[in-house]
Amino acid sequence: MHGDGSWDPVPVAISLRVFAKCLEEFARISKGRTFPVELENNPVTDEERGVFLARIAELNNNQLEPDFWGVLLE
């Protein structure tokens, strides 16, 4: 059980292979930002965020919106 309401699943990658590549990109941008204190001292810049989300979109052949991946950066 997950509570009230329903879930509307949304794909976050076009394939399992692409999902793995997206995770690799996320690992790169997360380096040095593993803990809240590190993230506070080294926040993701708007430029880094843009480059990351563009790369995620590219990996997915621009078939999916990278919303999920953007939320992970918050």
PDB file of N, CA, C and O in Angstrom:
ATOM      1  N   MET A   1       0.839  -1.181   0.000  1.00  0.00           N
ATOM      2  CA  MET A   1       0.000   0.000   0.000  1.00  0.00           C
ATOM      3  C   MET A   1       0.881   1.241   0.000  1.00  0.00           C
ATOM      4  O   MET A   1       1.934   1.276   0.637  1.00  0.00           O
ATOM      5  N   HIS A   2       0.438   2.239  -0.714  1.00  0.00           N
ATOM      6  CA  HIS A   2       1.230   3.459  -0.810  1.00  0.00           C
ATOM      7  C   HIS A   2       0.464   4.698  -0.392  1.00  0.00           C
ATOM      8  O   HIS A   2       0.969   5.811  -0.541  1.00  0.00           O
ATOM      9  N   GLY A   3      -0.709   4.536   0.112  1.00  0.00           N
ATOM     10  CA  GLY A   3      -1.480   5.686   0.554  1.00  0.00           C
ATOM     11  C   GLY A   3      -2.617   5.996  -0.394  1.00  0.00           C
ATOM     12  O   GLY A   3      -2.987   5.182  -1.240  1.00  0.00           O
ATOM     13  N   ASP A   4      -3.160   7.183  -0.239  1.00  0.00           N
ATOM     14  CA  ASP A   4      -4.309   7.592  -1.046  1.00  0.00           C
ATOM     15  C   ASP A   4      -3.873   7.959  -2.459  1.00  0.00           C
ATOM     16  O   ASP A   4      -2.718   8.307  -2.704  1.00  0.00           O
ATOM     17  N   GLY A   5      -4.825   7.872  -3.378  1.00  0.00           N
ATOM     18  CA  GLY A   5      -4.555   8.290  -4.749  1.00  0.00           C
ATOM     19  C   GLY A   5      -3.972   7.180  -5.592  1.00  0.00           C
ATOM     20  O   GLY A   5      -3.886   6.026  -5.172  1.00  0.00           O
ATOM     21  N   SER A   6      -3.578   7.556  -6.778  1.00  0.00           N
ATOM     22  CA  SER A   6      -2.993   6.576  -7.687  1.00  0.00           C
ATOM     23  C   SER A   6      -1.659   7.083  -8.203  1.00  0.00           C
ATOM     24  O   SER A   6      -1.362   8.274  -8.121  1.00  0.00           O
ATOM     25  N   TRP A   7      -0.879   6.195  -8.719  1.00  0.00           N
ATOM     26  CA  TRP A   7       0.417   6.526  -9.296  1.00  0.00           C
ATOM     27  C   TRP A   7       0.273   6.564 -10.802  1.00  0.00           C
ATOM     28  O   TRP A   7      -0.453   5.760 -11.387  1.00  0.00           O
ATOM     29  N   ASP A   8       0.950   7.476 -11.412  1.00  0.00           N
ATOM     30  CA  ASP A   8       1.022   7.540 -12.858  1.00  0.00           C
ATOM     31  C   ASP A   8       2.485   7.367 -13.248  1.00  0.00           C
ATOM     32  O   ASP A   8       3.240   8.339 -13.279  1.00  0.00           O
ATOM     33  N   PRO A   9       2.886   6.137 -13.547  1.00  0.00           N
ATOM     34  CA  PRO A   9       4.296   5.905 -13.862  1.00  0.00           C
ATOM     35  C   PRO A   9       4.725   6.666 -15.118  1.00  0.00           C
ATOM     36  O   PRO A   9       3.966   6.798 -16.079  1.00  0.00           O
ATOM     37  N   VAL A  10       5.945   7.154 -15.080  1.00  0.00           N
ATOM     38  CA  VAL A  10       6.526   7.899 -16.189  1.00  0.00           C
ATOM     39  C   VAL A  10       7.913   7.316 -16.451  1.00  0.00           C
ATOM     40  O   VAL A  10       8.698   7.172 -15.513  1.00  0.00           O
ATOM     41  N   PRO A  11       8.234   6.977 -17.696  1.00  0.00           N
ATOM     42  CA  PRO A  11       9.577   6.446 -17.969  1.00  0.00           C
ATOM     43  C   PRO A  11      10.645   7.523 -17.745  1.00  0.00           C
ATOM     44  O   PRO A  11      10.432   8.696 -18.049  1.00  0.00           O
ATOM     45  N   VAL A  12      11.777   7.110 -17.217  1.00  0.00           N
ATOM     46  CA  VAL A  12      12.880   8.046 -16.973  1.00  0.00           C
ATOM     47  C   VAL A  12      14.046   7.794 -17.923  1.00  0.00           C
ATOM     48  O   VAL A  12      15.026   8.539 -17.915  1.00  0.00           O
ATOM     49  N   ALA A  13      13.947   6.752 -18.736  1.00  0.00           N
ATOM     50  CA  ALA A  13      14.957   6.434 -19.745  1.00  0.00           C
ATOM     51  C   ALA A  13      14.288   5.553 -20.800  1.00  0.00           C
ATOM     52  O   ALA A  13      13.300   4.871 -20.532  1.00  0.00           O
ATOM     53  N   ILE A  14      14.853   5.588 -22.000  1.00  0.00           N
ATOM     54  CA  ILE A  14      14.247   4.830 -23.097  1.00  0.00           C
ATOM     55  C   ILE A  14      14.640   3.361 -23.087  1.00  0.00           C
ATOM     56  O   ILE A  14      14.033   2.550 -23.787  1.00  0.00           O
ATOM     57  N   SER A  15      15.652   3.013 -22.297  1.00  0.00           N
ATOM     58  CA  SER A  15      16.060   1.611 -22.189  1.00  0.00           C
ATOM     59  C   SER A  15      16.862   1.432 -20.905  1.00  0.00           C
ATOM     60  O   SER A  15      17.270   2.404 -20.269  1.00  0.00           O
ATOM     61  N   LEU A  16      17.075   0.197 -20.547  1.00  0.00           N
ATOM     62  CA  LEU A  16      17.888  -0.092 -19.360  1.00  0.00           C
ATOM     63  C   LEU A  16      19.334   0.361 -19.575  1.00  0.00           C
ATOM     64  O   LEU A  16      19.974   0.866 -18.653  1.00  0.00           O
ATOM     65  N   ARG A  17      19.835   0.180 -20.775  1.00  0.00           N
ATOM     66  CA  ARG A  17      21.206   0.619 -21.104  1.00  0.00           C
ATOM     67  C   ARG A  17      21.331   2.134 -20.932  1.00  0.00           C
ATOM     68  O   ARG A  17      22.300   2.617 -20.347  1.00  0.00           O
ATOM     69  N   VAL A  18      20.360   2.874 -21.438  1.00  0.00           N
ATOM     70  CA  VAL A  18      20.379   4.331 -21.317  1.00  0.00           C
ATOM     71  C   VAL A  18      20.206   4.744 -19.854  1.00  0.00           C
ATOM     72  O   VAL A  18      20.832   5.705 -19.408  1.00  0.00           O
ATOM     73  N   PHE A  19      19.366   4.031 -19.107  1.00  0.00           N
ATOM     74  CA  PHE A  19      19.212   4.320 -17.684  1.00  0.00           C
ATOM     75  C   PHE A  19      20.561   4.204 -16.974  1.00  0.00           C
ATOM     76  O   PHE A  19      20.901   5.047 -16.144  1.00  0.00           O
ATOM     77  N   ALA A  20      21.320   3.176 -17.294  1.00  0.00           N
ATOM     78  CA  ALA A  20      22.645   2.999 -16.684  1.00  0.00           C
ATOM     79  C   ALA A  20      23.564   4.165 -17.052  1.00  0.00           C
ATOM     80  O   ALA A  20      24.321   4.645 -16.209  1.00  0.00           O
ATOM     81  N   LYS A  21      23.502   4.617 -18.291  1.00  0.00           N
ATOM     82  CA  LYS A  21      24.329   5.760 -18.710  1.00  0.00           C
ATOM     83  C   LYS A  21      23.897   7.041 -17.994  1.00  0.00           C
ATOM     84  O   LYS A  21      24.733   7.869 -17.630  1.00  0.00           O
ATOM     85  N   CYS A  22      22.596   7.197 -17.797  1.00  0.00           N
ATOM     86  CA  CYS A  22      22.093   8.360 -17.051  1.00  0.00           C
ATOM     87  C   CYS A  22      22.601   8.328 -15.612  1.00  0.00           C
ATOM     88  O   CYS A  22      22.975   9.360 -15.056  1.00  0.00           O
ATOM     89  N   LEU A  23      22.611   7.140 -15.017  1.00  0.00           N
ATOM     90  CA  LEU A  23      23.145   7.010 -13.657  1.00  0.00           C
ATOM     91  C   LEU A  23      24.628   7.363 -13.609  1.00  0.00           C
ATOM     92  O   LEU A  23      25.093   7.950 -12.632  1.00  0.00           O
ATOM     93  N   GLU A  24      25.369   7.013 -14.649  1.00  0.00           N
ATOM     94  CA  GLU A  24      26.787   7.382 -14.721  1.00  0.00           C
ATOM     95  C   GLU A  24      26.939   8.907 -14.756  1.00  0.00           C
ATOM     96  O   GLU A  24      27.803   9.469 -14.083  1.00  0.00           O
ATOM     97  N   GLU A  25      26.095   9.561 -15.545  1.00  0.00           N
ATOM     98  CA  GLU A  25      26.129  11.031 -15.603  1.00  0.00           C
ATOM     99  C   GLU A  25      25.779  11.630 -14.242  1.00  0.00           C
ATOM    100  O   GLU A  25      26.391  12.604 -13.804  1.00  0.00           O
ATOM    101  N   PHE A  26      24.792  11.036 -13.583  1.00  0.00           N
ATOM    102  CA  PHE A  26      24.412  11.518 -12.251  1.00  0.00           C
ATOM    103  C   PHE A  26      25.563  11.325 -11.260  1.00  0.00           C
ATOM    104  O   PHE A  26      25.815  12.191 -10.423  1.00  0.00           O
ATOM    105  N   ALA A  27      26.253  10.201 -11.356  1.00  0.00           N
ATOM    106  CA  ALA A  27      27.398   9.954 -10.467  1.00  0.00           C
ATOM    107  C   ALA A  27      28.481  11.013 -10.692  1.00  0.00           C
ATOM    108  O   ALA A  27      29.124  11.458  -9.741  1.00  0.00           O
ATOM    109  N   ARG A  28      28.679  11.412 -11.945  1.00  0.00           N
ATOM    110  CA  ARG A  28      29.695  12.431 -12.249  1.00  0.00           C
ATOM    111  C   ARG A  28      29.344  13.773 -11.601  1.00  0.00           C
ATOM    112  O   ARG A  28      30.182  14.399 -10.951  1.00  0.00           O
ATOM    113  N   ILE A  29      28.099  14.200 -11.787  1.00  0.00           N
ATOM    114  CA  ILE A  29      27.715  15.516 -11.251  1.00  0.00           C
ATOM    115  C   ILE A  29      27.600  15.480  -9.725  1.00  0.00           C
ATOM    116  O   ILE A  29      27.653  16.526  -9.078  1.00  0.00           O
ATOM    117  N   SER A  30      27.446  14.298  -9.151  1.00  0.00           N
ATOM    118  CA  SER A  30      27.315  14.152  -7.693  1.00  0.00           C
ATOM    119  C   SER A  30      28.657  14.108  -6.978  1.00  0.00           C
ATOM    120  O   SER A  30      28.714  14.240  -5.756  1.00  0.00           O
ATOM    121  N   LYS A  31      29.735  13.925  -7.730  1.00  0.00           N
ATOM    122  CA  LYS A  31      31.064  13.831  -7.122  1.00  0.00           C
ATOM    123  C   LYS A  31      31.346  15.085  -6.296  1.00  0.00           C
ATOM    124  O   LYS A  31      31.220  16.207  -6.785  1.00  0.00           O
ATOM    125  N   GLY A  32      31.725  14.877  -5.048  1.00  0.00           N
ATOM    126  CA  GLY A  32      31.994  16.001  -4.156  1.00  0.00           C
ATOM    127  C   GLY A  32      30.737  16.629  -3.593  1.00  0.00           C
ATOM    128  O   GLY A  32      30.784  17.678  -2.950  1.00  0.00           O
ATOM    129  N   ARG A  33      29.600  15.972  -3.842  1.00  0.00           N
ATOM    130  CA  ARG A  33      28.311  16.488  -3.355  1.00  0.00           C
ATOM    131  C   ARG A  33      27.504  15.353  -2.733  1.00  0.00           C
ATOM    132  O   ARG A  33      26.278  15.322  -2.837  1.00  0.00           O
ATOM    133  N   THR A  34      28.191  14.438  -2.097  1.00  0.00           N
ATOM    134  CA  THR A  34      27.559  13.231  -1.582  1.00  0.00           C
ATOM    135  C   THR A  34      26.708  13.487  -0.348  1.00  0.00           C
ATOM    136  O   THR A  34      25.677  12.841  -0.164  1.00  0.00           O
ATOM    137  N   PHE A  35      27.120  14.408   0.486  1.00  0.00           N
ATOM    138  CA  PHE A  35      26.439  14.684   1.745  1.00  0.00           C
ATOM    139  C   PHE A  35      25.914  16.110   1.728  1.00  0.00           C
ATOM    140  O   PHE A  35      26.423  16.941   0.977  1.00  0.00           O
ATOM    141  N   PRO A  36      24.903  16.412   2.543  1.00  0.00           N
ATOM    142  CA  PRO A  36      24.344  17.767   2.560  1.00  0.00           C
ATOM    143  C   PRO A  36      25.385  18.864   2.761  1.00  0.00           C
ATOM    144  O   PRO A  36      25.294  19.918   2.131  1.00  0.00           O
ATOM    145  N   VAL A  37      26.362  18.636   3.618  1.00  0.00           N
ATOM    146  CA  VAL A  37      27.383  19.660   3.860  1.00  0.00           C
ATOM    147  C   VAL A  37      28.219  19.870   2.600  1.00  0.00           C
ATOM    148  O   VAL A  37      28.540  21.007   2.253  1.00  0.00           O
ATOM    149  N   GLU A  38      28.572  18.782   1.913  1.00  0.00           N
ATOM    150  CA  GLU A  38      29.329  18.912   0.668  1.00  0.00           C
ATOM    151  C   GLU A  38      28.516  19.663  -0.389  1.00  0.00           C
ATOM    152  O   GLU A  38      29.042  20.518  -1.101  1.00  0.00           O
ATOM    153  N   LEU A  39      27.247  19.336  -0.477  1.00  0.00           N
ATOM    154  CA  LEU A  39      26.380  20.002  -1.451  1.00  0.00           C
ATOM    155  C   LEU A  39      26.231  21.480  -1.120  1.00  0.00           C
ATOM    156  O   LEU A  39      26.203  22.324  -2.015  1.00  0.00           O
ATOM    157  N   GLU A  40      26.135  21.785   0.160  1.00  0.00           N
ATOM    158  CA  GLU A  40      26.029  23.190   0.586  1.00  0.00           C
ATOM    159  C   GLU A  40      27.297  23.960   0.212  1.00  0.00           C
ATOM    160  O   GLU A  40      27.231  25.116  -0.207  1.00  0.00           O
ATOM    161  N   ASN A  41      28.451  23.306   0.369  1.00  0.00           N
ATOM    162  CA  ASN A  41      29.732  23.947   0.059  1.00  0.00           C
ATOM    163  C   ASN A  41      30.034  23.956  -1.432  1.00  0.00           C
ATOM    164  O   ASN A  41      30.854  24.753  -1.888  1.00  0.00           O
ATOM    165  N   ASN A  42      29.390  23.090  -2.193  1.00  0.00           N
ATOM    166  CA  ASN A  42      29.658  22.955  -3.621  1.00  0.00           C
ATOM    167  C   ASN A  42      28.338  22.720  -4.366  1.00  0.00           C
ATOM    168  O   ASN A  42      28.134  21.646  -4.933  1.00  0.00           O
ATOM    169  N   PRO A  43      27.442  23.714  -4.371  1.00  0.00           N
ATOM    170  CA  PRO A  43      26.139  23.514  -5.008  1.00  0.00           C
ATOM    171  C   PRO A  43      26.265  23.359  -6.520  1.00  0.00           C
ATOM    172  O   PRO A  43      27.216  23.844  -7.133  1.00  0.00           O
ATOM    173  N   VAL A  44      25.292  22.678  -7.103  1.00  0.00           N
ATOM    174  CA  VAL A  44      25.244  22.519  -8.555  1.00  0.00           C
ATOM    175  C   VAL A  44      24.891  23.879  -9.150  1.00  0.00           C
ATOM    176  O   VAL A  44      23.886  24.486  -8.780  1.00  0.00           O
ATOM    177  N   THR A  45      25.723  24.350 -10.070  1.00  0.00           N
ATOM    178  CA  THR A  45      25.456  25.641 -10.704  1.00  0.00           C
ATOM    179  C   THR A  45      24.375  25.473 -11.777  1.00  0.00           C
ATOM    180  O   THR A  45      24.087  24.362 -12.220  1.00  0.00           O
ATOM    181  N   ASP A  46      23.798  26.579 -12.174  1.00  0.00           N
ATOM    182  CA  ASP A  46      22.798  26.544 -13.245  1.00  0.00           C
ATOM    183  C   ASP A  46      23.408  25.988 -14.533  1.00  0.00           C
ATOM    184  O   ASP A  46      22.757  25.245 -15.268  1.00  0.00           O
ATOM    185  N   GLU A  47      24.650  26.353 -14.793  1.00  0.00           N
ATOM    186  CA  GLU A  47      25.327  25.855 -15.998  1.00  0.00           C
ATOM    187  C   GLU A  47      25.518  24.335 -15.932  1.00  0.00           C
ATOM    188  O   GLU A  47      25.238  23.627 -16.900  1.00  0.00           O
ATOM    189  N   GLU A  48      25.998  23.837 -14.780  1.00  0.00           N
ATOM    190  CA  GLU A  48      26.169  22.393 -14.613  1.00  0.00           C
ATOM    191  C   GLU A  48      24.845  21.661 -14.764  1.00  0.00           C
ATOM    192  O   GLU A  48      24.771  20.612 -15.405  1.00  0.00           O
ATOM    193  N   ARG A  49      23.804  22.223 -14.169  1.00  0.00           N
ATOM    194  CA  ARG A  49      22.470  21.621 -14.254  1.00  0.00           C
ATOM    195  C   ARG A  49      22.015  21.546 -15.717  1.00  0.00           C
ATOM    196  O   ARG A  49      21.512  20.516 -16.166  1.00  0.00           O
ATOM    197  N   GLY A  50      22.196  22.635 -16.445  1.00  0.00           N
ATOM    198  CA  GLY A  50      21.804  22.674 -17.849  1.00  0.00           C
ATOM    199  C   GLY A  50      22.547  21.660 -18.690  1.00  0.00           C
ATOM    200  O   GLY A  50      21.951  20.975 -19.520  1.00  0.00           O
ATOM    201  N   VAL A  51      23.852  21.564 -18.478  1.00  0.00           N
ATOM    202  CA  VAL A  51      24.672  20.607 -19.221  1.00  0.00           C
ATOM    203  C   VAL A  51      24.243  19.177 -18.891  1.00  0.00           C
ATOM    204  O   VAL A  51      24.118  18.338 -19.783  1.00  0.00           O
ATOM    205  N   PHE A  52      24.020  18.911 -17.615  1.00  0.00           N
ATOM    206  CA  PHE A  52      23.587  17.576 -17.185  1.00  0.00           C
ATOM    207  C   PHE A  52      22.256  17.198 -17.818  1.00  0.00           C
ATOM    208  O   PHE A  52      22.127  16.111 -18.382  1.00  0.00           O
ATOM    209  N   LEU A  53      21.272  18.074 -17.734  1.00  0.00           N
ATOM    210  CA  LEU A  53      19.952  17.765 -18.270  1.00  0.00           C
ATOM    211  C   LEU A  53      19.978  17.640 -19.795  1.00  0.00           C
ATOM    212  O   LEU A  53      19.240  16.837 -20.368  1.00  0.00           O
ATOM    213  N   ALA A  54      20.821  18.428 -20.445  1.00  0.00           N
ATOM    214  CA  ALA A  54      20.966  18.301 -21.896  1.00  0.00           C
ATOM    215  C   ALA A  54      21.566  16.948 -22.252  1.00  0.00           C
ATOM    216  O   ALA A  54      21.156  16.319 -23.227  1.00  0.00           O
ATOM    217  N   ARG A  55      22.528  16.504 -21.469  1.00  0.00           N
ATOM    218  CA  ARG A  55      23.151  15.193 -21.713  1.00  0.00           C
ATOM    219  C   ARG A  55      22.136  14.073 -21.495  1.00  0.00           C
ATOM    220  O   ARG A  55      22.099  13.117 -22.270  1.00  0.00           O
ATOM    221  N   ILE A  56      21.323  14.177 -20.464  1.00  0.00           N
ATOM    222  CA  ILE A  56      20.287  13.170 -20.206  1.00  0.00           C
ATOM    223  C   ILE A  56      19.312  13.125 -21.380  1.00  0.00           C
ATOM    224  O   ILE A  56      18.946  12.045 -21.844  1.00  0.00           O
ATOM    225  N   ALA A  57      18.895  14.283 -21.853  1.00  0.00           N
ATOM    226  CA  ALA A  57      17.979  14.342 -23.001  1.00  0.00           C
ATOM    227  C   ALA A  57      18.637  13.723 -24.233  1.00  0.00           C
ATOM    228  O   ALA A  57      17.998  12.975 -24.973  1.00  0.00           O
ATOM    229  N   GLU A  58      19.906  14.035 -24.449  1.00  0.00           N
ATOM    230  CA  GLU A  58      20.640  13.482 -25.591  1.00  0.00           C
ATOM    231  C   GLU A  58      20.717  11.955 -25.511  1.00  0.00           C
ATOM    232  O   GLU A  58      20.493  11.268 -26.507  1.00  0.00           O
ATOM    233  N   LEU A  59      21.029  11.435 -24.342  1.00  0.00           N
ATOM    234  CA  LEU A  59      21.100   9.983 -24.173  1.00  0.00           C
ATOM    235  C   LEU A  59      19.768   9.316 -24.505  1.00  0.00           C
ATOM    236  O   LEU A  59      19.730   8.189 -24.999  1.00  0.00           O
ATOM    237  N   ASN A  60      18.688  10.024 -24.228  1.00  0.00           N
ATOM    238  CA  ASN A  60      17.349   9.500 -24.484  1.00  0.00           C
ATOM    239  C   ASN A  60      16.810   9.917 -25.853  1.00  0.00           C
ATOM    240  O   ASN A  60      15.605   9.866 -26.099  1.00  0.00           O
ATOM    241  N   ASN A  61      17.713  10.328 -26.735  1.00  0.00           N
ATOM    242  CA  ASN A  61      17.338  10.745 -28.091  1.00  0.00           C
ATOM    243  C   ASN A  61      16.237  11.809 -28.081  1.00  0.00           C
ATOM    244  O   ASN A  61      15.404  11.865 -28.986  1.00  0.00           O
ATOM    245  N   ASN A  62      16.246  12.644 -27.053  1.00  0.00           N
ATOM    246  CA  ASN A  62      15.258  13.721 -26.896  1.00  0.00           C
ATOM    247  C   ASN A  62      13.822  13.214 -26.954  1.00  0.00           C
ATOM    248  O   ASN A  62      12.914  13.944 -27.351  1.00  0.00           O
ATOM    249  N   GLN A  63      13.623  11.964 -26.555  1.00  0.00           N
ATOM    250  CA  GLN A  63      12.289  11.368 -26.563  1.00  0.00           C
ATOM    251  C   GLN A  63      11.555  11.550 -25.236  1.00  0.00           C
ATOM    252  O   GLN A  63      10.335  11.393 -25.172  1.00  0.00           O
ATOM    253  N   LEU A  64      12.293  11.880 -24.180  1.00  0.00           N
ATOM    254  CA  LEU A  64      11.699  12.030 -22.845  1.00  0.00           C
ATOM    255  C   LEU A  64      12.141  13.349 -22.229  1.00  0.00           C
ATOM    256  O   LEU A  64      13.253  13.819 -22.470  1.00  0.00           O
ATOM    257  N   GLU A  65      11.270  13.928 -21.445  1.00  0.00           N
ATOM    258  CA  GLU A  65      11.645  15.105 -20.664  1.00  0.00           C
ATOM    259  C   GLU A  65      12.496  14.636 -19.482  1.00  0.00           C
ATOM    260  O   GLU A  65      12.161  13.634 -18.849  1.00  0.00           O
ATOM    261  N   PRO A  66      13.584  15.336 -19.171  1.00  0.00           N
ATOM    262  CA  PRO A  66      14.465  14.891 -18.071  1.00  0.00           C
ATOM    263  C   PRO A  66      14.019  15.366 -16.691  1.00  0.00           C
ATOM    264  O   PRO A  66      14.851  15.558 -15.804  1.00  0.00           O
ATOM    265  N   ASP A  67      12.717  15.558 -16.504  1.00  0.00           N
ATOM    266  CA  ASP A  67      12.206  16.083 -15.222  1.00  0.00           C
ATOM    267  C   ASP A  67      12.684  15.281 -14.016  1.00  0.00           C
ATOM    268  O   ASP A  67      13.127  15.852 -13.020  1.00  0.00           O
ATOM    269  N   PHE A  68      12.592  13.955 -14.112  1.00  0.00           N
ATOM    270  CA  PHE A  68      13.010  13.085 -13.003  1.00  0.00           C
ATOM    271  C   PHE A  68      14.445  13.394 -12.590  1.00  0.00           C
ATOM    272  O   PHE A  68      14.753  13.514 -11.405  1.00  0.00           O
ATOM    273  N   TRP A  69      15.314  13.520 -13.590  1.00  0.00           N
ATOM    274  CA  TRP A  69      16.738  13.743 -13.312  1.00  0.00           C
ATOM    275  C   TRP A  69      16.976  15.124 -12.728  1.00  0.00           C
ATOM    276  O   TRP A  69      17.880  15.300 -11.911  1.00  0.00           O
ATOM    277  N   GLY A  70      16.184  16.102 -13.130  1.00  0.00           N
ATOM    278  CA  GLY A  70      16.298  17.432 -12.560  1.00  0.00           C
ATOM    279  C   GLY A  70      15.920  17.461 -11.092  1.00  0.00           C
ATOM    280  O   GLY A  70      16.541  18.165 -10.295  1.00  0.00           O
ATOM    281  N   VAL A  71      14.902  16.696 -10.738  1.00  0.00           N
ATOM    282  CA  VAL A  71      14.469  16.618  -9.338  1.00  0.00           C
ATOM    283  C   VAL A  71      15.577  16.016  -8.472  1.00  0.00           C
ATOM    284  O   VAL A  71      15.737  16.408  -7.316  1.00  0.00           O
ATOM    285  N   LEU A  72      16.332  15.080  -9.011  1.00  0.00           N
ATOM    286  CA  LEU A  72      17.422  14.473  -8.241  1.00  0.00           C
ATOM    287  C   LEU A  72      18.486  15.490  -7.857  1.00  0.00           C
ATOM    288  O   LEU A  72      19.194  15.304  -6.867  1.00  0.00           O
ATOM    289  N   LEU A  73      18.605  16.564  -8.632  1.00  0.00           N
ATOM    290  CA  LEU A  73      19.607  17.574  -8.338  1.00  0.00           C
ATOM    291  C   LEU A  73      19.180  18.556  -7.261  1.00  0.00           C
ATOM    292  O   LEU A  73      19.998  19.335  -6.770  1.00  0.00           O
ATOM    293  N   GLU A  74      17.924  18.527  -6.894  1.00  0.00           N
ATOM    294  CA  GLU A  74      17.416  19.493  -5.894  1.00  0.00           C
ATOM    295  C   GLU A  74      17.721  19.047  -4.479  1.00  0.00           C
ATOM    296  O   GLU A  74      17.368  19.738  -3.524  1.00  0.00           O
TER     297      GLU A  74
END
